[in-house]
Amino acid sequence: MFRKMTAILLSVAMMLTLFAQAGVAEELNAIVGANAGLGNGSSNRDYYTQEEWAKEFPEGTFIVEHSEYTVTEGGDDPENPTDVYLGINIARMGGTSSKVNVTFAVNAVTGTEADFSVENNVLTFQPGDTEQTAYIRIPDNALHDSDRLLTFTLVDAEDAHLGKLITAMIRIADDEPYIATELNM
């Protein structure tokens, strides 16, 4: 039953991700394209050039670069063989003229907070920075359990703009083999 519920949740999460990606394509075209579509209601046209976007948002617009990640628990680092560190790239587009702190949150959809940890949930973009990476530690719990789902969400961009793609789904795949047992009665 639990596996069926997890499979349903994964399916719903994947569908939501596809819907989010449609918005991302429009936004990326608007930010980097010369005549891409982005309506803000403040003008008679429905696009900004890169230069106009930078003027409108001089501190930049921040998005998660990918809407979906999959990681297998357990690591291959000889120094720390039980942990994996997943990097989530955050992109800054438009203006890059000032320092901006971007806050993010990671939450368990299935599983618990024991399935991950974050050392620091604030990324600091210095003037000129266009990308930073947030790291999530995924420990190996040495238990056979189902895949788990997390959400990664950009919560705040201090004095700047958050774009449309601010959430990513993370699937943690279990690395322990399933062992079938037979009971003799």
Sequence and secondary structure as in RCSB ss.txt:
>XXXX:A:sequence
MFRKMTAILLSVAMMLTLFAQAGVAEELNAIVGANAGLGNGSSNRDYYTQEEWAKEFPEGTFIVEHSEYTVTEGG
DDPENPTDVYLGINIARMGGTSSKVNVTFAVNAVTGTEADFSVENNVLTFQPGDTEQTAYIRIPDNALHDSDRLL
TFTLVDAEDAHLGKLITAMIRIADDEPYIATELNM
>XXXX:A:secstr
 HHHHHHHHHHHHHHHHHHHHHHHHHHHHHHHSTT B   SSSSSSB  HHHHHHHSTT EEEES SEEEEESS 
 BTTBTTEEEEEEEEEEES   S EEEEEEEEESSS GGG B S  EEEE TT  EEEEEEEEE   S    EEE
EEEEEEETTSEE S  EEEEEEE  S         
